[in-house]
């Protein structure tokens, strides 16, 4: 069977869109892991609870510890501000995920729609 160039281009375009959607889905899943569980925003000045290893923003958890309770808002273990672990790497991962998301969005914008069949 002979496959036309036009149908090959359509298959490639469909596979390209599928790959982009799969990559986007993976980036979104990872992005969720690097959101503060208190404010649900990307991590800023990330801190880790030494008891449950949950990540959150330093301002969020510090506000919690001052205004609410001296315990982790996730696992409820007793927690003091000086016990929080700085996670510089988490911010780097968050930045890389934002870069990947931007690249994926750019690839969607420049993606060419599949050729439409011509009348014969």
C-alpha positions in Angstrom: 0.0 0.0 0.0 1.2 3.5 -0.9 0.8 6.1 1.9 0.4 9.6 0.6 2.6 12.4 1.9 -0.5 14.2 3.0 -1.7 11.4 5.2 1.8 10.9 6.6 1.9 14.6 7.5 -1.5 14.2 9.2 -0.3 11.2 11.2 2.9 13.0 12.3 0.8 16.1 13.3 -1.5 13.9 15.4 1.4 12.1 17.0 3.0 15.4 17.7 -0.1 16.7 19.4 -0.4 13.5 21.4 3.2 13.8 22.6 2.7 17.5 23.6 -0.5 16.6 25.5 1.3 13.7 27.3 4.2 16.0 28.2 1.8 18.7 29.4 0.0 16.1 31.6 3.3 15.0 33.1 4.5 18.6 33.8 1.1 19.4 35.4 1.4 16.3 37.7 4.8 17.3 38.8 3.8 20.9 39.3 1.1 19.7 41.7 3.8 18.0 43.8 5.7 21.4 44.0 2.7 23.5 45.2 2.5 24.7 48.8 -0.2 22.6 50.5 -1.3 25.7 52.4 -1.8 28.4 49.7 -1.8 26.0 46.7 0.6 28.2 44.8 4.1 27.4 43.4 6.6 27.1 46.3 8.3 30.3 47.4 11.2 29.9 49.9 10.3 26.2 50.3 10.3 24.6 53.7 9.9 20.9 54.5 8.3 19.5 57.7 10.9 17.1 59.2 8.0 14.8 60.3 5.9 14.3 57.2 8.3 15.7 54.5 5.5 17.9 53.1 6.6 21.1 51.3 5.2 24.5 51.8 6.1 28.2 51.5 8.1 29.6 54.4 5.7 32.6 54.8 2.7 30.3 54.9 4.0 27.8 57.4 5.5 30.5 59.6 2.2 32.4 59.6 0.5 29.1 60.6 2.9 28.5 63.4 2.5 32.0 64.8 -1.2 32.5 64.3 -2.7 29.0 64.6 -0.8 26.2 66.3 2.8 25.1 67.0 2.2 22.0 64.9 2.5 21.0 61.2 -0.7 21.9 59.4 -0.5 18.6 57.5 0.6 15.9 59.9 -0.2 17.7 63.2 3.1 16.8 64.8 4.5 19.4 67.2 6.7 21.8 65.1 8.8 24.8 65.8 10.0 27.3 63.2 13.7 26.3 63.7 12.9 22.7 62.8 11.7 23.6 59.3 14.2 22.4 56.6 15.1 24.9 53.8 14.7 23.3 50.4 16.5 25.4 47.8 16.3 22.6 45.3 12.5 22.7 45.4 12.5 26.2 44.0 14.9 25.2 41.3 12.5 22.4 40.3 9.6 24.7 40.4 11.4 27.1 38.0 12.3 24.3 35.7 8.7 23.1 35.6 7.6 26.7 34.7 10.1 26.7 31.9 8.9 23.4 30.6 5.2 24.5 30.8 6.2 27.6 28.8 7.9 25.6 26.2 5.0 23.2 25.9 2.6 26.2 25.5 4.8 27.7 22.8 4.9 24.4 20.9 1.1 24.3 21.0 0.9 27.9 19.6 3.3 27.0 16.7 1.9 23.6 16.0 0.6 23.3 12.5 -2.9 21.8 12.1 -3.1 18.6 10.0 -3.6 19.0 6.3 -7.2 18.6 5.2 -8.0 16.1 2.4 -8.4 17.7 -1.0 -11.2 16.9 -3.4 -10.1 14.7 -6.2 
